[in-house]
Amino acid sequence: MNKGFENVKGTYDYLPEKQIIREKIKTVLQSVFIKYGFAPVETPIICMYDLLASKYSEGADILNEMYKLSDQGQRKLGLRYDLTITFSKLISSNPNITLPFKRYEIGKVYRDGPVKLGRNREFTQCDVDVVGVKSMMAEAEYMMMTTEAYKKLGIDIEIEFNNRKLLSGIIMMTLGNISDDVLRKSIMLIDKFAKLTRKELVVEFEKMGISEDKLEELFEILNLDYGSLKERLSKSDSELISEGLSEIDELYAYLAGSKALENMKFAPYLARGIDIYTGTVWEIFVKGRKVANQDFNLSIGGGGRYDKIITTFIDDGNEYPAVGMSFGLDVIYEILVLKDTDKKVSTVDLYVIPFGTSVESFNFVSKLRDAGVKVDIDKSDKKLKKSMNYANKMNIPFVIVLGEDEVASNTVKIKDMDAGTESSFSLDDIEGIKKYIEN
Amino acid sequence: MNKGFENVKGTYDYLPEKQIIREKIKTVLQSVFIKYGFAPVETPIICMYDLLASKYSEGADILNEMYKLSDQGQRKLGLRYDLTITFSKLISSNPNITLPFKRYEIGKVYRDGPVKLGRNREFTQCDVDVVGVKSMMAEAEYMMMTTEAYKKLGIDIEIEFNNRKLLSGIIMMTLGNISDDVLRKSIMLIDKFAKLTRKELVVEFEKMGISEDKLEELFEILNLDYGSLKERLSKSDSELISEGLSEIDELYAYLAGSKALENMKFAPYLARGIDIYTGTVWEIFVKGRKVANQDFNLSIGGGGRYDKIITTFIDDGNEYPAVGMSFGLDVIYEILVLKDTDKKVSTVDLYVIPFGTSVESFNFVSKLRDAGVKVDIDKSDKKLKKSMNYANKMNIPFVIVLGEDEVASNTVKIKDMDAGTESSFSLDDIEGIKKYIEN
């Protein structure tokens, strides 16, 4: 009887059929991160409560959703809710670290919040950040890395991007003299420009005391492509606007002629919600917002420049400009599953079933493993049919039944489980068997 | 000013120099696990308290050292203290899982206990288990897999092994009619046979009411090699002893002539502490108990057969025989560091320093990356010397300085940072540069 133990809400078991795909995603991402000069780090999941409570201005939400605990020494602790907080801590505790510091971390984070599609309580973040680079070359590198990573994962993407300086400049130019608070709220609202109707936006702006007539020009600009927008703003005397435009121009200069550029779409309304960003921001979507003919509007990654947060966190008089992004492991997994619903996966290529020859079979399998073949051996005393069924259920592509006759004649037959065909090999022809299986 | 945030006691940041080695260990282990037919799973770190409290007879200790927490819904939760508990849960919640089920999991576990060398509060376990196999072929597979894994990690090992049925049988035969409790305590005591003096052992046994004269035969047998022990016990009518001996014989039969056998040492006193084992047990040590001329007595892995625990946990009338082992990631890391104290590591092979040519350099680097070269580019406006220093500090083996002259002449010089030599290549000769760097 199942004792009825359940997983904590919003946490999951990943059985091999799922985990094999998740591991594949991690391996692809890691190899691309490394190629672009990011090195791995690992930071703790349990942290001092004070560290976790120190970071965000939107602290209240984070604090409510933080899992809190204490140890036997009654210290106040918590589980990390993102990897940026432990990354900031790592930089601040290593004052002699060589900058620029480029790291990636793939690790679990925790939020005790509402559970829905794409939002779990325990989930894995893949974060890639650089500290100590002012040049837009950093952003250009992220665009190219993103393009390569998703290409290797077989996912066509679209990268929406913007610049927060430009966005702030446009808002202040069009809405006139507004408070920091209204600016901040306007940014968060405009972030939903593509999702809300014009009417809904107007209603929300009116709640902040901004009348519809003032929004006309703003909305018009937000609908422009980059060329037209640049022309339109060419006579602006806003420093934010000119800095924003020049940063975008610099980014374009690095990306000229690259494959990344083909995926990029300027989105002057994009803010990426979170307060911390100070320059470039981007958000990644599946191209055409469809996977296997189903709508797929979830963001599958994104990032931006945040020049102030680590600077403020460390507060030693130096500047710590930073750019970082996240790849969504869970959402990428969902896409790969939707795309390949029929694909069977097995980690081994061959299954050897002994038939009265367990020691000989075990030796045979050992030789195959020494040669690098991924192979498993039946260890039951089951009927042959049951063992064949097992190989079938596990989707193992090739099977060898090794009976006394095979040992005596020094010959084995490899059964191709998909094709239903059989091929004969000498029992000693390890290399031949390996070649046949791996082709 | 560093704000003074500290890590929770017994938890650590792993900077790239460490993490690169840890990732390498994981990669090696995973590839070997997969070759032997074990597939990856992932289970939650936060679990229901009742699940975590359900497992061990030595529950009190575990419960004290468990990190406990609750969520916003006031559910009682805890952090897992090992991977066996979530593995048992996974098997029990998937009653239709295909057996034998072979999985590995590499994940973090938590124990709020004393911190010392080899014992942290947050640590990573690498567990490899199979459920549903009675045959000693399972154990034989573990011995071969262990041998291959440590060989690939460059660590010479010794595997001490024993059989718990044999050990129990010997104790009951020599000490006579003893209670289950005394048997259990005797096993735990004898587990320290190689560490305690004879006198210390006698004192401890006397506390249990067992006098020295009864211990004579026991101690004598525990000093025998397998051949002599088998002969000595050949006339025993203990069923436990004969089962234990026949299991060891079966294991030897599978391993005859293998490399694994050369590493194995029969240790009739070995129990592996933990109560759960029912048959074969083994513990892995560095050969000669020395690393880089320093004593190294810590166990670096181990495992055993536990036929009862999942059976009891699931309690559905079926048997769930199981064998499993752990590889100690943290301790393996310590060994590799001790062995290669001088070894410098960099994840990239080449560093390109633009000198007034940032766009051209960025394009050059992009081409190298497209060709698969692991390369980074200097993004500062630093003086050349500072950029060279950076490459040096990061231990990057090759450097290219790309100035306007190099662009004009379409030629680059690759500096070998170790040898101090330079080699010239055409700027377009991406394949030539790749080949040179990767050799």
Interface residues (C-beta under 8 A of the other chain):
Chain A: M1 N2 K3 F5 E6 N7 V8 K9 T11 Y12 D13 Y14 L15 P16 Q19 I20 R22 E23 Q30 I34 K35 Y36 G37 F38 A39 P40 V41 E42 T43 P44 I45 I46 C47 M48 D50 L51 S54 N64 E65 Y67 K68 L69 D71 Q72 G73 R75 L77 L79 T86 K89 L90 S92 S93 N94 P95 I97 T98 P100 K102 R103 K108 Y110 D112 R121 E122 G132 V133 K134 S135 M137 A138 A140 E141 M144 E148 A253 Y254 A256 G257 S258 F313 I314 D315 D316 T347 V348 S358 V359 F362 N363 S366 R369 G372 V373 K374 V375 D376 I377 K379 S380 D381 Y390 K393 M394
Chain B: M1 N2 K3 F5 E6 N7 V8 K9 T11 Y12 D13 Y14 L15 P16 Q19 I20 R22 E23 Q30 I34 K35 Y36 G37 F38 A39 P40 V41 E42 T43 P44 I45 I46 C47 M48 D50 L51 S54 N64 E65 Y67 K68 L69 D71 Q72 G73 R75 L77 L79 T86 K89 L90 S92 S93 N94 P95 I97 T98 P100 K102 R103 K108 Y110 D112 R121 E122 G132 V133 K134 S135 M137 A138 A140 E141 M144 E148 A253 Y254 A256 G257 S258 F313 I314 D315 D316 T347 V348 S358 V359 F362 N363 S366 R369 G372 V373 K374 V375 D376 I377 K379 S380 D381 Y390 K393 M394
